[in-house]
Every structure is written in C-alpha cells, then in structure tokens.
C-alpha cells in the first residue's frame, strides 16, 4: 500500500531548489550589464511578455554569460594567433570572433563587399 504523504525531495534536489530560490531573491538587487529595457524589447519582439522583473533579469544574466563565453573564447583564439605572429599588438579580429561564434553554433558569413556609407552605395549603383 502506497503512502499518501508526498515524497520528500532528495538532498541534491532540495539544494538545487534552494539555490534557485536564492538566485531569484537576488535578482531584485542585481543590476545586469544589459538593461531591463533592452531585454524587454527583445523578449516582446519574439512574443514573450515577462510580468516579473526577475524573469527579465534572469534572461539578461543568461545573455550576459553567453556573451562573456563568446568573448573569452574569441580572446583565446586571438592569443593563439598572436603567438604565431611576430607583432605583439593585441588585436581582436573578426576571424577570432567568427571562430568563437562557430563553436557556439552561430555561423558568420562575410559579405561579398562592404558598403561603408550611403554615398558609396549610390556610387556603386550609378556605375
């Protein structure tokens, strides 16, 4: 015969739940790098309306972590490239960023040509 009492959460589950609830409480005081208005704009753009500011800040925190990982990886690619190069200047190139983005599932394709201003585009169309 089964007991009618609810099962107690295992210690690991309780710890995870407590950690998550603690994180949510801290979201009110935490000021993320990405402003709430920016996150809300993009959430609304994809059809999501967050009623609770904690959700918006949680998305901002996840986005911030994702961007940090991409930038850190790109800097590592840059350092590897610089070791091969005789110049000792620290320059983050598009190739470094593209490699990092590719590792995270984002493919960057260079355009066939770059238009730096409307006047350049106008000159291309007139020729």
CORGICOR-V518269 format. One record per residue. RES is the residue in three letters. OMEGA is omega in radians with two decimals (none if undefined). Layout:
BEGIN
RES;OMEGA
RES;OMEGA
END
This chain:
BEGIN
UNK;-3.11
UNK;3.12
UNK;-3.14
UNK;3.12
UNK;3.08
UNK;3.13
UNK;3.07
UNK;3.09
UNK;3.08
UNK;-3.12
UNK;3.14
UNK;3.12
UNK;3.13
UNK;3.14
UNK;3.11
UNK;-3.14
UNK;3.12
UNK;3.10
UNK;3.14
UNK;3.12
UNK;3.09
UNK;3.10
UNK;3.13
UNK;3.10
UNK;-3.12
UNK;-3.10
UNK;3.12
UNK;-3.08
UNK;-3.07
UNK;3.10
UNK;-3.08
UNK;3.12
UNK;3.13
UNK;-3.08
UNK;3.14
UNK;-3.10
UNK;3.13
UNK;3.14
UNK;3.13
UNK;3.12
UNK;-3.10
UNK;3.04
UNK;3.10
UNK;-3.12
UNK;3.12
UNK;3.03
UNK;-3.14
UNK;3.10
UNK;3.13
UNK;3.12
UNK;-3.07
UNK;-3.14
UNK;3.13
UNK;3.12
UNK;3.11
UNK;-3.12
UNK;3.08
UNK;3.07
UNK;3.11
UNK;3.13
UNK;3.11
UNK;3.11
UNK;3.12
UNK;3.13
UNK;3.13
UNK;3.13
UNK;3.11
UNK;3.12
UNK;3.13
UNK;-3.12
UNK;3.12
UNK;3.10
UNK;3.13
UNK;3.11
UNK;3.08
UNK;3.08
UNK;3.13
UNK;3.13
UNK;3.11
UNK;3.13
UNK;-3.12
UNK;3.10
UNK;3.12
UNK;-3.08
UNK;-3.13
UNK;-3.14
UNK;-3.10
UNK;3.11
UNK;3.10
UNK;-3.13
UNK;3.05
UNK;-3.10
UNK;-3.13
UNK;3.13
UNK;3.11
UNK;3.14
UNK;3.14
UNK;3.10
UNK;3.12
UNK;3.13
UNK;3.13
UNK;3.10
UNK;3.14
UNK;3.05
UNK;-3.14
UNK;3.14
UNK;3.12
UNK;3.13
UNK;3.10
UNK;3.07
UNK;3.12
UNK;3.08
UNK;-3.12
UNK;3.08
UNK;-3.07
UNK;3.10
UNK;3.11
UNK;3.13
UNK;3.09
UNK;3.11
UNK;3.11
UNK;3.12
UNK;3.11
UNK;-3.12
UNK;-3.12
UNK;-3.11
UNK;none
END
